Amino acid sequence: MTGGQPVRVVIAGGGTAGWISACALSRQLGRLVEVTLVESDAIPTIGVGEATIPTARSFHEYLRIDERLFMSATGATFKLGIRFDDWGALGESYMHSFGTFEMRNWVAEFQHFWLEGRDRGAVHPIGAYCLEHEAALAGKFTTAGKPNLNYAYHLDAGRYAAFLRAIAERDGARRVEGRIATVEQHTETGDIAALLLESGERIEGDLFIDCTGFRALLIGKTLGVGYQDWSHWLPTDGAWAVQTEATEQPLPYTLAAAHEAGWQWRIPLQHRTGNGLVFASDYLEVEEAREKLLTNIAGEAVSDPRLIRFETGRRATMWSKNCIALGLSSGFIEPLESTSIHLIMSGVTRLIQLFPFGGEMQSLRRRWNALADYELEHVRDFVILHYHLTKRADSEFWRSRAAMDIPATLKARLENFTEHAQAWQDAHELFRTESWLYVMLGQGLMPRHWHRLAGLMDDKRLIGILAQQRDAISSRVAEMPAHGQFIASYAAAR
């Protein structure tokens, strides 16, 4: 990778991971790279990662993707958060919204003021002070007005891959149809040298990206990088997925409804609804899970139920030698908080920042891996939180999750919040302080103490400011159009 020649990047596998990678590299690095993507139409993609988080918007802006064209092409809808039913206790529901709270300063975050107001008996539920939370519950949406809503998307994964492919190919990426027969390695270094296809074509490269899904053909089968199993914390290992006709106007949030051995998702698109049931096979038989899904969907199925088996965990190293694993080949944290697409986008963005243009890549590889490890473990802890912080005792699955030993990093967060209402987002962490608050408070964890700065405010000032914020949010939401109505005028599906 020297001499001023383009770096030959070979992507093994297409789907969402492959085409996100090809699109980002081609668009951002231009003639500095020569991107070739190898995929086979005969190999199906998983294609159920249909919900995103707000970082997807930043990524699209980074790639100069027109929002209306993207939404129209993929049948996308807007997403303001995730509604969790029956997680803390049966019959309880809360919203993890993507918004922030206005009342805060460098000493104390909003929860301290809210807890002080609660102690004085004069506050509404915490979501009432967040614009996105209230708009989601009301089924409203708009891109107009200030402050802007913070949002993500629901999208059709198959259409999304095709949309990105068109951009990548216009920017110079080359697609090669074919199945990989052999992965060739350099004799001395063990680096990957080329992909030999069943057709006999040989694809040489300098840098390889493994997007072959759970097969992990390059990182796992060829380079022998091991897998760290996290199923002792997250024992769900299967999901049934089915698509149904849309029976109502799409709501601007994902639904995650817990059941006795996992949870069920509902993702509203413009042209259909995505449904799936995640389960732990040690607690629920595969066919029972299938029947549970099919008896809890609305509208006629437009696809056959598809079973996806997985093991929650990660590769011991996600960048090994000259191969980087992105997407399912790098590991999998179950889809509860819609992080799969984000982790692909984050990984390829990090690669562009730390791209190996020449010389020894060891230091870049070490830095990339360290950042990836930190990010993934933070996401892992946040997902574990949902399972561990439950009052449910109606099944062995939930009793085991409440009693499990959790990572020390998560234990420290829970102790800080329980005792002192402290929550935070460190550098390189994905989830905001507000995200932790929504889940911890939503599932019934109420702090014993909080920062007493708010105690310096008298009742009139504290209660008045909180009431003023809530009234401003209510007025703004009342003026917004219905979510489905706004989409129809903004970016109707083609």
Buried (B, 14 or more C-beta within 10 A) or exposed (E): BEEEEBBBBBBBBBBBBBBBBBBBBBBBBEEBBBBBBBBBEEBEBBBBBBBBBBBBBEBBEBBEBEBEEBBBBBBBBBBBBBBBBBBBBBEBEBBBBBBBBBBBEEEBBBBBBBBBBBEEEBBEEBBBBBBBBBBBBBBBBBEEEEEEBBBBBBBBBBBBBBBBBEBBBEBBBBBBEBEBEEBBBEEEEBBBBBBBBEEEBEBEBBBBBBBBBBBBBBBBEBBEBEBEEBBEBBBBBBBBBBBBEBEEBBBBBBBBBBBBBBBBBBBBBBBBBBBBBBBBBBBBEEEEBBEBBBEEBEBEBEEEBBEBEBBBBBBBBBBBBBBBBBBBBBBBBBBBBBBBBBBBBBBBBBBBEBBBBEEEBEEBBEBBBEBBBBBBBBBBBBBBBBBBBBBBEEBEBBEBBEEBEBBEEBEEBBEBBBEBBBBEBEEEBBBBBBBBBBBBBBBBBEBEEBBEEBBEBEEEEBBEBBBEBBEEBEEBBEEBBBBBBBBBEBBEBE
